[in-house]
């Protein structure tokens, strides 16, 4: 899900799988369209030099956006909040455009993004670029699913269940998320927008109450207004708000 968008953090690392020496301290921004066989472990590193492969081969990541950081970040530290915030905004908007999805559809999918920056050595030499890779699954799921030859337009129209997010268990938090093509007990069905880009954070209590009330009605409508139904919701806090997220997710209890 885009809500679990992966922000590079931790110690400087060239990637744990099949590193390409020519990429480790690269100074120029990578190319878009490149495919790689990333692992879940690769996603927690701030840098990645995994070798590129032909997209006709099995792969778990595809670069959909890359380029130079704004000049205003020339003097920033590589792991600064300002660099991370720029990556969040750029990768989030870029992913929706790449997948042909609105914000709600992207948040209800297993497709998310990981971003990477130059190595510390390359940063000291003046490298200032970012790389956004689309992946399916991620740290919360504990797995990366193979992608098609190109993930472009994957959420256009009515997406296949293998790209939509569901959950298994008594609650949505009791087990890792799964694809809706797998056995499940919950499905993410709608989202609620809690504010506009410039709005201040409304606070934990108001965010939760508005989410709860909306999801109760929205899930009931999605299920066809049955007499009894179960619903759940995922709402986020001020940290996610500051990075740009303005939505909560509504879940219906269903094995469909």
PLY file of the C-alpha trace (Angstrom):
ply
format ascii 1.0
element vertex 256
property float x
property float y
property float z
element edge 255
property int vertex1
property int vertex2
end_header
0.00 0.00 0.00
1.16 3.50 -0.62
0.37 4.28 2.99
3.38 2.16 3.92
5.59 3.95 1.50
9.17 3.04 2.25
11.46 5.83 3.33
15.15 5.07 3.12
16.77 4.95 6.53
19.50 3.20 8.46
23.17 2.81 7.68
24.64 3.48 4.27
24.39 0.31 2.19
24.85 -0.58 -1.45
22.04 -3.13 -1.38
22.12 -6.67 -0.10
21.44 -8.46 -3.39
23.68 -8.61 -6.47
25.42 -5.27 -6.14
26.85 -3.72 -9.31
30.22 -2.07 -8.46
29.62 0.58 -11.11
26.48 1.74 -9.29
27.75 1.80 -5.72
29.05 5.38 -5.78
27.35 6.63 -8.93
27.15 10.40 -9.32
24.46 10.69 -11.98
20.78 9.88 -11.48
19.67 6.38 -12.58
17.44 5.87 -15.59
13.71 5.24 -15.33
12.29 1.97 -16.58
15.09 -0.13 -15.13
14.16 -3.38 -13.40
15.83 -5.14 -10.47
15.40 -8.20 -8.31
15.19 -6.47 -4.93
14.58 -8.25 -1.63
12.70 -7.06 1.45
16.07 -6.49 3.13
17.11 -4.10 0.35
14.20 -1.80 1.16
15.54 -0.73 4.54
18.82 0.65 3.14
19.13 4.31 2.05
21.16 3.37 -1.05
20.95 0.52 -3.50
23.27 -0.68 -6.23
21.51 -3.91 -7.17
22.33 -4.75 -10.77
19.68 -4.03 -13.38
18.12 -6.89 -15.34
16.04 -7.23 -18.47
12.42 -6.49 -17.51
11.40 -9.66 -19.36
13.12 -11.59 -16.55
11.44 -12.07 -13.19
11.86 -8.90 -11.15
10.42 -7.30 -8.03
11.15 -3.61 -8.65
10.94 -1.11 -11.48
12.27 2.45 -11.40
9.40 4.79 -12.32
10.95 8.12 -11.31
14.50 9.41 -10.91
16.26 12.72 -11.18
18.18 15.46 -9.43
17.09 16.87 -6.10
16.19 20.59 -5.99
19.07 23.04 -5.64
17.62 24.07 -2.27
18.77 20.69 -0.93
22.38 21.02 -2.10
23.57 21.71 1.45
21.27 19.23 3.17
22.49 16.15 4.95
21.68 12.95 3.03
19.39 11.61 5.77
17.74 14.95 6.56
13.93 15.23 6.92
13.92 17.72 4.03
15.39 15.18 1.61
13.00 12.49 2.87
9.99 14.81 2.52
10.91 15.66 -1.07
11.24 11.97 -1.87
7.87 11.22 -0.25
6.06 13.85 -2.27
7.81 13.03 -5.52
7.53 9.25 -5.29
3.93 9.29 -4.04
2.66 11.53 -6.84
4.84 9.79 -9.41
3.58 6.35 -8.42
-0.07 7.34 -8.86
0.66 8.73 -12.30
2.70 5.67 -13.26
0.02 3.21 -12.12
-2.86 5.34 -13.49
-4.48 5.48 -10.07
-5.99 8.11 -7.84
-4.82 8.44 -4.24
-7.54 6.18 -2.88
-6.85 3.35 -5.32
-3.11 3.53 -4.68
-3.63 3.29 -0.91
-5.82 0.21 -1.33
-3.25 -1.70 -3.33
-0.22 -3.82 -2.47
1.83 -1.58 -4.75
4.04 0.93 -3.02
7.42 2.53 -3.52
10.91 2.53 -2.11
13.32 5.41 -2.66
17.08 5.51 -2.70
19.73 8.25 -2.68
23.46 8.41 -3.48
25.96 6.71 -1.19
27.59 8.85 1.48
30.80 8.96 -0.57
28.93 10.04 -3.69
26.98 12.64 -1.67
30.26 14.13 -0.48
31.34 14.35 -4.12
28.23 16.36 -4.95
25.77 13.68 -6.10
22.20 14.85 -5.41
19.72 12.44 -6.97
16.79 10.25 -5.98
15.40 6.97 -7.34
11.81 5.77 -6.85
11.10 2.06 -7.40
7.65 0.47 -7.46
7.36 -2.78 -5.53
4.45 -5.09 -4.65
4.33 -6.13 -1.02
7.12 -4.83 1.20
8.28 -4.84 4.78
4.83 -5.18 6.36
3.91 -8.09 4.09
7.33 -9.67 4.54
7.56 -10.47 0.84
8.01 -8.84 -2.56
5.79 -10.21 -5.30
7.01 -10.44 -8.90
5.92 -7.59 -11.15
4.79 -7.78 -14.79
7.21 -6.73 -17.53
6.01 -3.18 -16.93
3.91 -2.00 -13.99
2.74 1.07 -15.91
-1.05 1.44 -15.76
-1.42 -1.54 -13.43
-4.26 0.07 -11.42
-6.13 1.55 -14.36
-9.82 0.68 -14.55
-10.72 -2.30 -12.39
-7.45 -3.78 -11.07
-6.96 -7.52 -10.64
-7.22 -8.83 -7.09
-3.54 -9.77 -7.03
-2.72 -6.04 -6.88
-5.29 -5.11 -4.21
-4.69 -5.29 -0.47
-6.57 -7.51 1.94
-5.87 -8.86 5.43
-6.20 -12.16 7.18
-7.11 -12.79 10.82
-9.48 -11.57 13.50
-8.30 -7.97 13.07
-6.53 -6.14 10.28
-3.47 -5.72 12.49
-3.18 -9.34 13.61
-1.36 -10.61 10.51
0.63 -9.16 7.59
-1.39 -7.78 4.66
-2.02 -10.15 1.76
-3.11 -9.84 -1.84
-6.86 -10.09 -2.34
-6.26 -13.02 -4.70
-5.18 -14.97 -1.59
-7.50 -16.22 1.19
-8.50 -13.26 3.35
-10.96 -11.99 5.95
-10.80 -8.23 5.27
-10.63 -6.04 2.17
-9.65 -2.38 1.92
-12.67 -0.91 0.12
-12.66 2.91 0.47
-10.69 5.81 1.89
-11.65 9.10 3.51
-9.86 12.38 2.87
-9.35 14.27 6.14
-7.87 17.51 4.83
-6.21 19.52 2.09
-2.43 19.89 1.55
-2.10 23.11 3.54
-4.37 22.15 6.44
-2.94 21.70 9.95
-3.17 18.28 11.54
-6.65 17.95 13.12
-5.40 15.89 16.05
-5.55 12.21 16.88
-9.03 12.22 18.38
-10.76 14.08 15.56
-8.92 12.08 12.90
-10.03 8.79 14.44
-13.63 9.85 15.04
-14.11 11.19 11.52
-12.54 8.06 10.08
-14.68 5.74 12.23
-17.95 7.48 11.37
-17.22 7.65 7.67
-16.06 4.04 7.46
-19.15 2.77 9.27
-21.39 4.28 6.58
-19.06 3.68 3.66
-18.46 -0.02 4.35
-22.18 -0.58 4.92
-22.89 0.91 1.50
-20.13 -1.15 -0.12
-21.60 -4.35 1.35
-25.14 -3.44 0.20
-26.50 -2.30 3.58
-26.79 -5.67 5.36
-28.41 -5.83 8.80
-25.12 -6.80 10.44
-21.60 -6.25 9.27
-18.11 -5.69 10.61
-15.81 -2.91 9.56
-12.40 -1.60 10.54
-10.25 1.38 9.72
-6.64 2.46 9.49
-5.92 6.07 10.40
-2.61 7.85 10.59
-0.92 10.31 12.89
0.80 13.66 12.72
4.08 12.27 11.37
2.34 10.86 8.28
0.31 14.08 7.96
3.50 16.14 7.89
4.81 13.97 5.05
1.64 14.66 3.05
-0.82 11.85 3.79
-4.39 13.10 4.21
-6.36 9.85 4.03
-7.54 6.98 6.20
-8.54 3.53 4.95
-11.83 1.67 5.48
-11.91 -2.14 5.63
-14.87 -4.48 5.14
-14.93 -7.92 6.75
-15.40 -10.21 3.78
-13.75 -13.20 2.18
-14.78 -11.95 -1.28
0 1
1 2
2 3
3 4
4 5
5 6
6 7
7 8
8 9
9 10
10 11
11 12
12 13
13 14
14 15
15 16
16 17
17 18
18 19
19 20
20 21
21 22
22 23
23 24
24 25
25 26
26 27
27 28
28 29
29 30
30 31
31 32
32 33
33 34
34 35
35 36
36 37
37 38
38 39
39 40
40 41
41 42
42 43
43 44
44 45
45 46
46 47
47 48
48 49
49 50
50 51
51 52
52 53
53 54
54 55
55 56
56 57
57 58
58 59
59 60
60 61
61 62
62 63
63 64
64 65
65 66
66 67
67 68
68 69
69 70
70 71
71 72
72 73
73 74
74 75
75 76
76 77
77 78
78 79
79 80
80 81
81 82
82 83
83 84
84 85
85 86
86 87
87 88
88 89
89 90
90 91
91 92
92 93
93 94
94 95
95 96
96 97
97 98
98 99
99 100
100 101
101 102
102 103
103 104
104 105
105 106
106 107
107 108
108 109
109 110
110 111
111 112
112 113
113 114
114 115
115 116
116 117
117 118
118 119
119 120
120 121
121 122
122 123
123 124
124 125
125 126
126 127
127 128
128 129
129 130
130 131
131 132
132 133
133 134
134 135
135 136
136 137
137 138
138 139
139 140
140 141
141 142
142 143
143 144
144 145
145 146
146 147
147 148
148 149
149 150
150 151
151 152
152 153
153 154
154 155
155 156
156 157
157 158
158 159
159 160
160 161
161 162
162 163
163 164
164 165
165 166
166 167
167 168
168 169
169 170
170 171
171 172
172 173
173 174
174 175
175 176
176 177
177 178
178 179
179 180
180 181
181 182
182 183
183 184
184 185
185 186
186 187
187 188
188 189
189 190
190 191
191 192
192 193
193 194
194 195
195 196
196 197
197 198
198 199
199 200
200 201
201 202
202 203
203 204
204 205
205 206
206 207
207 208
208 209
209 210
210 211
211 212
212 213
213 214
214 215
215 216
216 217
217 218
218 219
219 220
220 221
221 222
222 223
223 224
224 225
225 226
226 227
227 228
228 229
229 230
230 231
231 232
232 233
233 234
234 235
235 236
236 237
237 238
238 239
239 240
240 241
241 242
242 243
243 244
244 245
245 246
246 247
247 248
248 249
249 250
250 251
251 252
252 253
253 254
254 255
